[in-house]
Amino acid sequence: MNVKNINCELCEKHTATMAIKNKHNGKVFRVCKCCADYVIGKQREAE
C-alpha cells in the first residue's frame, strides 16, 4: 500500500495515520491518532 503523507483532515498539522468512517453519511476521513481518539470519544458520548 503506497501512502503519501496525508495531513489530518481535522487538525491539518499532523500526518494522518488512521481512517475513520462517519456513521452518519458513510464518508471516510483521514485523521491522526490524537484526532481519532477525540472523534471516537465524541461518538461514544453521543450514544
C-alpha positions in Angstrom: 0.0 0.0 0.0 1.6 3.2 -1.1 0.6 6.0 1.2 1.9 9.6 0.8 1.9 11.8 3.8 -1.7 12.9 4.0 -2.4 15.7 6.5 -5.0 15.0 9.1 -8.4 16.4 7.9 -9.2 17.7 11.4 -6.2 19.5 12.8 -4.2 19.7 9.5 -1.0 19.7 11.5 -0.2 16.1 11.9 0.2 13.3 9.4 -3.0 11.2 9.1 -2.4 7.6 10.2 -6.0 6.4 10.5 -9.2 6.5 8.6 -12.5 6.9 10.4 -15.9 6.3 8.9 -18.5 8.8 9.6 -21.5 6.9 11.0 -24.0 9.5 9.6 -23.0 9.7 5.9 -20.5 6.8 5.5 -17.8 9.2 4.4 -14.3 8.1 5.3 -11.9 10.8 6.5 -8.2 10.6 7.4 -7.1 11.6 10.8 -4.1 11.5 13.0 -4.0 9.4 16.2 -4.9 12.2 18.6 -7.8 13.4 16.5 -9.0 9.8 16.1 -9.1 9.4 19.8 -11.0 12.6 20.2 -13.6 11.7 17.5 -14.1 8.2 18.8 -14.6 9.6 22.3 -17.2 12.1 21.0 -19.0 9.3 19.1 -19.2 7.2 22.3 -20.5 10.2 24.3 -23.3 10.7 21.7 -24.6 7.1 22.0 
